Amino acid sequence: MTHQRPGSRPASGRVLRGWRPSPAFRSLSFRGILIIVVGGMILGVLAGWSEKSLLWAETAQPVLKVGFAERDISPELGMEQPGGYGKVYHRTFHDPCKARAAVFDDGQKAVALVGLDVLIIREPSVQRIRDEVARRCALKPEAILLAASHTHSGGPSGMVLPGEYDHADDWVKHLAYEVASTADSRYLEKMEKATVDAICEAWEKRHPLVCGVGRGIEDKVAFNRRFRMKNGLTFTHPGQLNPDIVEVAGPTDPEVLVLGAWSPDGKLEGCVVHYTCHATTNPGGISANWIYYMEKVIRGFYGPDVVVVFLQGCSGDVTQVDNLSPFQNPTGEEWAQRVGGRVGAEAVKTLLLIPRGNLAPIDYRSTTLTIPRRRPDPKRVEECLGLTKKDPKEVGATEWIFAVQTVLLDAKLKVEPEATVELQAIQIGPLVILANPAEYFCQYGLELKAGSKFPYTMPVELANGCVGYVPTEEAFGPHGGGYETRLTAYSNLDFKAGNQIRDTLLELAHQLTPGPVPEPPRVTPVTTPWSYGAVPPNYH
Ligand SMILES: [Zn+2]
């Protein structure tokens, strides 16, 4: 299948219809005539095709088959609300958490992009979902992207998995299952089944659509949360207007990248939105977080059936909190509306200008890295074990929580001293999605965009697994520090992991060749001006 620039017309058969045998033709040998006849038949078929497709060619001929579907993955009231290192339970409901899936198929290869309203997705869930999808439809496991939105108001998909610490002693098991934030097997089952159903429905529904990618900017709702302090270190959330702040320690990425898919008559059927900001604007209760309001704005304009797949950018150090603002923070509800509403509005503005055509080819690459985990000092482990047996009030809540984490990490290292890190590159024409399972620092997202030769690059974090925070090497240096560099059972990869992930993702991207960016039909320069307007000023 060729991928025609939208608006360009295939060679027409009209020339052939006016053709009559010439003296040169009459003198040809039989073989020559045969070649011409067969060639003519082929051209005739092409001509018929081009006649039929002229109408399509006025806009664009859909070659890509695209399908969208979503399912509810809301937890039940009373289930855990993961997001911190301790247990918190859901008491109210705000809006549904969803699995939102998009399938793209160019006839040669097919991929699925899935945005999940969960804090994180752990590797066993990824594997079960992919295996079941592969059993039910022709999608390859490695062609499926499962990306957590990182909503801090979703269901218990992590942190600790059921059975994960069964190898450890009773005290460690108590800390893992009764103290730390723990996934719920009933929730995992619901979330995994709903996700498989969403992907398979999107696969079944796929049909020819025209697509396009565009970029907008939203630079007023996301902020880096790390600051260089007067003491020479870097702190996370030092507090609003803290006088010891010297400067912000990292960037943000204001780009809103949007892929849209329209029916040939111009109806938006679904879109993929990529933005970089922690989903920590908890509006109160079970919620997709600010992603809910983003979807609400897009559906408000394009209709309630549009599926909005959200892919989270590298926001390991980026949240909605502006530590440099002199004003009081809004409520969670207002904050969710502010971030989601503005990103959604920017997505609509972007969609309105996207030229539609065929995004091709579809392709994908993936690889896994084995990265060692950092190890706590054995003396520190011993000390922390003692602290966990004391009252948190006596020890101090923060000290106690991280003591628990040190003990859990020590137990984890006994069975899993290294982390398996899946990296994935998915291409949809001129767009490449570079996915990794880390809470990856924004600087790396920007470096992936700068290093990619694709016109559009979506670096996606917390995808296809979870390996915790992966900061820059600088954050581990003498002037580094902060929350994300703390050594826990959740975040513990070697300090070189960040660069390794970036370099490997770029290698994967470089194995792929970007497809063309669709353009609207061009016009030829007009030499006859508008007769009403082509006059000198009229004074009298
Ligand atoms: Zn986070």
Residues whose N, C-alpha, C, O or C-beta is under 5 A from the ligand:
A	BS01	ZN	E439
